[in-house]
Amino acid sequence: MTAAETGRMGERAAVDYLRREGFELCDLNWRSGRYELDIVAHKAGELHIVEVKTRRADGLTAPEDALALQKQRALLHAARAYIARSHWMGEVRFDLAAVDCYPDGAMEVRFIPDAFQCHW
């Protein structure tokens, strides 16, 4: 399985998880130029920008380790564009869906709310 296929499977698992948890999905793979938001969802009056990081369970690094400062800056840039276009006026949270992909195809999703704080 390629890294791109693993990533797509992780995003599907994250979407399923969020739906089960009562999130309303607004957008998937939303793009603004070279910037992308994996999942934009809404719950309890808040907009959730959800970054999905998927790794093979037997890999050397955990998905949580992939949310580097540079990626956070890119998410902020994309979120600003999304908010401007959607005219969102409420609270915004940046969450992480860390997904482990096991050799048998099973997926484990760990949802990490407020994975980083934005300083608009």
Secondary structure, 3 states (H helix, E strand, C coil): CCHHHHHHHHHHHHHHHHHHCCCEEEEEEEEECCEEEEEEEEECCEEEEEEEEEEECCCCCCHHHHCCHHHHHHHHHHHHHHHHHHCCCCEEEEEEEEEEECCCCCEEEEEECCCCCCCC
